[in-house]
Amino acid sequence: MNYESHKTEHDALVRQVLDVQAKYRGGASGAFSVEMMNFLQSCLVKHITGTDKAYTTFLNGKGVK
């Protein structure tokens, strides 16, 4: 496991959320739903079930269920 690489991915996801939030607050509500769905798909499908899931064995070994 590479903490720095994983942290970089999380930081990028946070930047995406802040970008979408700024666009929404700036009045781009029409693009908000499409952009948010794309973000959620990327985050939930690719990151959580891929990168985050790789930590399962490590975390279970530390007592996390």
C-alpha positions as a Markdown table, in Angstrom:
| # | Residue | x | y | z |
|---|---|---|---|---|
| 1 | Met | 0.0 | 0.0 | 0.0 |
| 2 | Asn | 1.2 | 3.5 | -0.9 |
| 3 | Tyr | -0.1 | 6.1 | 1.5 |
| 4 | Glu | 1.1 | 9.1 | -0.4 |
| 5 | Ser | -0.5 | 7.9 | -3.7 |
| 6 | His | -3.7 | 7.1 | -1.9 |
| 7 | Lys | -3.7 | 10.5 | -0.1 |
| 8 | Thr | -3.2 | 12.2 | -3.4 |
| 9 | Glu | -6.3 | 10.5 | -4.8 |
| 10 | His | -8.4 | 11.6 | -1.8 |
| 11 | Asp | -7.0 | 15.2 | -2.2 |
| 12 | Ala | -8.0 | 15.2 | -5.9 |
| 13 | Leu | -11.5 | 14.0 | -4.9 |
| 14 | Val | -11.9 | 16.8 | -2.4 |
| 15 | Arg | -10.7 | 19.3 | -5.0 |
| 16 | Gln | -13.4 | 18.0 | -7.4 |
| 17 | Val | -16.1 | 18.4 | -4.8 |
| 18 | Leu | -15.0 | 21.9 | -4.1 |
| 19 | Asp | -15.0 | 22.7 | -7.8 |
| 20 | Val | -18.5 | 21.4 | -8.3 |
| 21 | Gln | -19.7 | 23.3 | -5.2 |
| 22 | Ala | -18.2 | 26.5 | -6.5 |
| 23 | Lys | -19.8 | 26.1 | -9.9 |
| 24 | Tyr | -23.2 | 25.4 | -8.2 |
| 25 | Arg | -22.9 | 28.5 | -6.0 |
| 26 | Gly | -21.9 | 30.5 | -9.1 |
| 27 | Gly | -25.2 | 29.6 | -10.7 |
| 28 | Ala | -24.3 | 26.7 | -12.9 |
| 29 | Ser | -27.1 | 24.5 | -11.5 |
| 30 | Gly | -28.0 | 22.9 | -14.8 |
| 31 | Ala | -24.5 | 21.4 | -15.1 |
| 32 | Phe | -24.5 | 20.5 | -11.4 |
| 33 | Ser | -26.5 | 17.3 | -11.6 |
| 34 | Val | -24.6 | 15.8 | -14.6 |
| 35 | Glu | -21.3 | 16.8 | -13.2 |
| 36 | Met | -22.2 | 15.5 | -9.7 |
| 37 | Met | -23.4 | 12.2 | -11.2 |
| 38 | Asn | -20.1 | 11.8 | -13.1 |
| 39 | Phe | -18.2 | 12.6 | -9.9 |
| 40 | Leu | -20.1 | 10.2 | -7.8 |
| 41 | Gln | -19.7 | 7.4 | -10.3 |
| 42 | Ser | -16.0 | 8.0 | -10.4 |
| 43 | Cys | -15.7 | 8.2 | -6.6 |
| 44 | Leu | -18.0 | 5.4 | -5.7 |
| 45 | Val | -17.3 | 2.9 | -8.4 |
| 46 | Lys | -13.7 | 3.5 | -9.2 |
| 47 | His | -12.1 | 4.8 | -6.0 |
| 48 | Ile | -14.0 | 3.1 | -3.2 |
| 49 | Thr | -14.5 | -0.3 | -4.8 |
| 50 | Gly | -11.0 | -0.2 | -6.2 |
| 51 | Thr | -8.3 | 1.8 | -4.3 |
| 52 | Asp | -10.1 | 1.9 | -0.9 |
| 53 | Lys | -11.0 | -1.8 | -1.1 |
| 54 | Ala | -7.3 | -2.6 | -1.4 |
| 55 | Tyr | -6.9 | -1.6 | 2.3 |
| 56 | Thr | -9.5 | -4.2 | 3.5 |
| 57 | Thr | -7.0 | -6.8 | 4.6 |
| 58 | Phe | -4.7 | -4.3 | 6.3 |
| 59 | Leu | -7.6 | -2.7 | 8.2 |
| 60 | Asn | -9.1 | -6.0 | 9.1 |
| 61 | Gly | -5.8 | -7.0 | 10.5 |
| 62 | Lys | -5.9 | -3.9 | 12.7 |
| 63 | Gly | -9.3 | -4.9 | 14.1 |
| 64 | Val | -11.4 | -2.6 | 11.8 |
| 65 | Lys | -14.6 | -4.4 | 10.7 |
